[in-house]
Amino acid sequence: MEKTKGVVKSLTEIAIALLSLAIVASLLVGPSNMSFLGDVVGNITDLVRSLGSAGLAGLISLGIILALVDR
């Protein structure tokens, strides 16, 4: 079980690093030039907007997401 947790943690760290790279690349060259990654910044903006409009449920969801990423 510990090995599986380690693998999941490593994959999560890689995914966060790739997401960071995609955000920076999208901001540098613009979303129209990032056809293979899509509109990363727009997707994050939409996610934050939908969590914000959900009220308390969105706030709880955001707390859970942050707790999972912080592990």
C-alpha positions as a Python dict, from the first residue, in 0.01 Angstrom:
ca = {
    (1, 'M'): (0, 0, 0),
    (2, 'E'): (285, 239, 80),
    (3, 'K'): (442, 176, -260),
    (4, 'T'): (112, 255, -431),
    (5, 'K'): (80, 578, -231),
    (6, 'G'): (432, 672, -334),
    (7, 'V'): (355, 611, -701),
    (8, 'V'): (37, 818, -682),
    (9, 'K'): (224, 1099, -504),
    (10, 'S'): (497, 1095, -770),
    (11, 'L'): (241, 1102, -1052),
    (12, 'T'): (60, 1391, -885),
    (13, 'E'): (384, 1587, -854),
    (14, 'I'): (459, 1527, -1223),
    (15, 'A'): (106, 1635, -1320),
    (16, 'I'): (137, 1957, -1118),
    (17, 'A'): (475, 2031, -1278),
    (18, 'L'): (329, 1975, -1625),
    (19, 'L'): (30, 2193, -1542),
    (20, 'S'): (264, 2471, -1429),
    (21, 'L'): (461, 2439, -1750),
    (22, 'A'): (142, 2451, -1956),
    (23, 'I'): (23, 2765, -1774),
    (24, 'V'): (352, 2946, -1830),
    (25, 'A'): (370, 2838, -2194),
    (26, 'S'): (10, 2943, -2252),
    (27, 'L'): (74, 3285, -2099),
    (28, 'L'): (389, 3331, -2306),
    (29, 'V'): (261, 3227, -2648),
    (30, 'G'): (-115, 3257, -2607),
    (31, 'P'): (-382, 2987, -2602),
    (32, 'S'): (-436, 2997, -2978),
    (33, 'N'): (-80, 2872, -3032),
    (34, 'M'): (-119, 2591, -2778),
    (35, 'S'): (-349, 2364, -2979),
    (36, 'F'): (-196, 2048, -2834),
    (37, 'L'): (-262, 2161, -2474),
    (38, 'G'): (-580, 2358, -2517),
    (39, 'D'): (-676, 2669, -2324),
    (40, 'V'): (-521, 2581, -1987),
    (41, 'V'): (-566, 2924, -1831),
    (42, 'G'): (-925, 2945, -1955),
    (43, 'N'): (-1004, 2604, -1809),
    (44, 'I'): (-861, 2703, -1470),
    (45, 'T'): (-1056, 3029, -1481),
    (46, 'D'): (-1377, 2839, -1558),
    (47, 'L'): (-1309, 2597, -1271),
    (48, 'V'): (-1255, 2881, -1023),
    (49, 'R'): (-1566, 3060, -1152),
    (50, 'S'): (-1781, 2747, -1114),
    (51, 'L'): (-1649, 2681, -763),
    (52, 'G'): (-1714, 3044, -671),
    (53, 'S'): (-2071, 3035, -796),
    (54, 'A'): (-2142, 2714, -604),
    (55, 'G'): (-2126, 2898, -271),
    (56, 'L'): (-2049, 2689, 35),
    (57, 'A'): (-2030, 2364, -163),
    (58, 'G'): (-1768, 2521, -390),
    (59, 'L'): (-1568, 2640, -91),
    (60, 'I'): (-1576, 2292, 62),
    (61, 'S'): (-1474, 2139, -273),
    (62, 'L'): (-1185, 2382, -301),
    (63, 'G'): (-1073, 2294, 52),
    (64, 'I'): (-1077, 1923, -32),
    (65, 'I'): (-882, 1980, -354),
    (66, 'L'): (-619, 2186, -173),
    (67, 'A'): (-590, 1928, 103),
    (68, 'L'): (-535, 1651, -151),
    (69, 'V'): (-272, 1849, -341),
    (70, 'D'): (-95, 1952, -19),
    (71, 'R'): (-44, 1590, 88),
}
